[in-house]
Amino acid sequence: MFLFRNKKKENKLYPGFLTRIIASVVDVAIATIVIIPICNVIYGIIYDDLPPSKELGQIMTRVYHGAKTFEEGQIKLENDEEYQVFMHLHGYSDIFLEQSVQILILGILILGFWIKTQSTPGKMLFSMKILSHDNLEKPTIIQYIVRLSCYPISILPLGLGIFYILVNKKRRALHDIISGTIVVSEKHLK
């Protein structure tokens, strides 16, 4: 009987898959609200007119609007003079740079929250905290950097590293295991 109660308490200590996903959605929403104005200021300084991704989006919307099929749109796009000028001036390297700036800002925001609070706004909403798995203390900055760097590893193979939470006893995602961290519920930590 004691083992059963202890196991039940242990399960409450580790937030479940759905709770962590909802917290992540909250984090993405908040990050989007914060990052867009910052990026608009940066892009206003870097680019004379529109950032490359918006310019390309406008070109593609105009070209594909009258196309009946995707293939027809592709042919129209390849022959479009404005698209050819865009590719000559920018190519996809400027769009890559633009996206890299956004990812860098997001990474800085996440690391800042982790270092300051051991959490993110979404995790705070559900009283979750990131701890070092070995000693249940505050993780080191290196652990945070490894954890952040391993998000693509968790997400890219069809999200399998995230879904690992469903089968792991301590509900650790792949990025938690690699970085030596664990997410716990603060109210059940004591």
N, C-alpha and C positions, 0 to 999 in steps of 0.2 A: 504494500500500500504506500509506503514512504517513497519508493522509487517512482511510482506513478505520479504522485504529487510533485515530486522534484522535477520530473520530466515535463509536466504541464507548466510549471513555473519557468523552466528553461525555454520552452516554446514562446512564452510571452516576452521573454527577454529579447528575443530576436524578431524584429518586425518582419511580417510576411511579404510575399511577392507583391500583392496588390497595393499594400501600403507604400512600399518603396517605389512602385511605378507611379502612383498618384503623386507622391512627393517629387518625383523627377519631372512629371508634367507641370507641376506648380513651378519648379525651378526653371524650366524652359520658358514658361510664360513670363515670369518675372525677368529673366535674362533678356528675352526679346524686347520687353518694354524698356529696359535699361540700355541695351546695346544699340538699338536703332538710332536714337539721338546722338550717341557718341560717334557711331560710324558716319552719320550724316555730316557731322562737323568735320571729321577727318577727310571724308570724300570731298567735301566742299573746299578744303585746302589743297588736296592733291589734284582733283580734276576740275577743269574749267566749267564743264557742263554737267552731264549726268555721269554717275559711275558706270563703268563698262557693262555690268550685268543688267542694269536698267535700260541702257541704250540698246543692247542686244535684244532684250525682251520686247522693246517697242518695235524693233525691226521685224522680229519673228512674228509678233502679233499681226502686224500690218501684212506681211507676206502670206502667212498661213490663213488669214481671214477668208479669202476668196477660194481657197483650195478645197476641192471635193475629197481628196484623199491625202494621206501623209506623203506618199510618193510624189504627187503633184506639187505639194508644198515644198518638198526637198528640191525639186527641179527649179521652182520659182525662186527659192532662197539662193541657190547656187548662182543663178543668173541675175540676182538683184544687185544693182550698182552700189546702193548704200551698204549692203551687207559686205560686199567686196572691199569697200573703203574701210569699214569697221575692222575687218579681219587684217587688212594691211597695217592699220594704225595700232590696233590693240592685240589682235589674236586672242587666244584663250589665256595667255599668260597674265594679262591684266585682271581678268576675272579670277584666276587662281590667286593672285596677290590680294585682291579685294576679299575673297573668302578667307584667306589666311589671316588677314587683319581681324576679321570677325572672330575666328577661332582663338586667336591670341588674346583678344579682349575677354572672351568668355573664360578661357583658362585662367587668366589673372583674377577675374571675379571669383571663380570657384575656389582657387587656392587661397585667396584673401579670406573668404568666408570660413574655409576649413581651418586655417591657421588661427583665426580670431575666435571662432565659436565651436570648432569641431563638428560643424553642421552646415547646412544650407537652409534658405528660407523654407523650402518644402519639407525638409527633415525636421526643422524646428516646429512646423505646424503639427507634426505627429510625435513630437518629443523624442526624436531620434538623435543619436550621437555617434560619431565615428571614433573608434578606439583602436589602439594597437592590440592585435589578437593575442600576443604573448603575455602581456601584463595588464591588460585592460586600462592602460594609461593613455594620455594624449599621444597620438602618433607623431613621429618625427617629420620634419619638413620633407626629407627624402621619401618617406612612406607616402606622404601626400602627393608628391611629384610622380612617383611610380604609379600610384592609384589613378591619377588623372591621365597619365600616359597610357595606361592599360585599358581605358574605356573603349578605344577602337577595337581592341582585341576581344572585349566582351560583346560588343555590338555587331561587328562586321560579319562573323559567320552566322548569319540569320538570328542574331541575338542570343545564341546558345549560352554565352557567358553570363548573360542576365538571367536566362531561364534556369541556370544552374541553381539559383536560389530555391527553386521548387523542390530539388532533391537533396540539397545539402542540409545536414542536421542543424547547423548554426546559421542557416540561410545566408551564406556568403556567396556573393557573385564571384566570377573569375577574377575581376580586378581587385577584389578584397583579398582573395587567396594569394595572388601574385605580390601584392603590396604588404601583406601581413597585417591587414586591418579587418575590422568587423564592425557592423552597424548594430547598435543596441537601442532598446527602448529605455530612456532615462528613468521613467517611473518604475520599471521593474529591475533596474540595476542594483538598487539597494538591497 
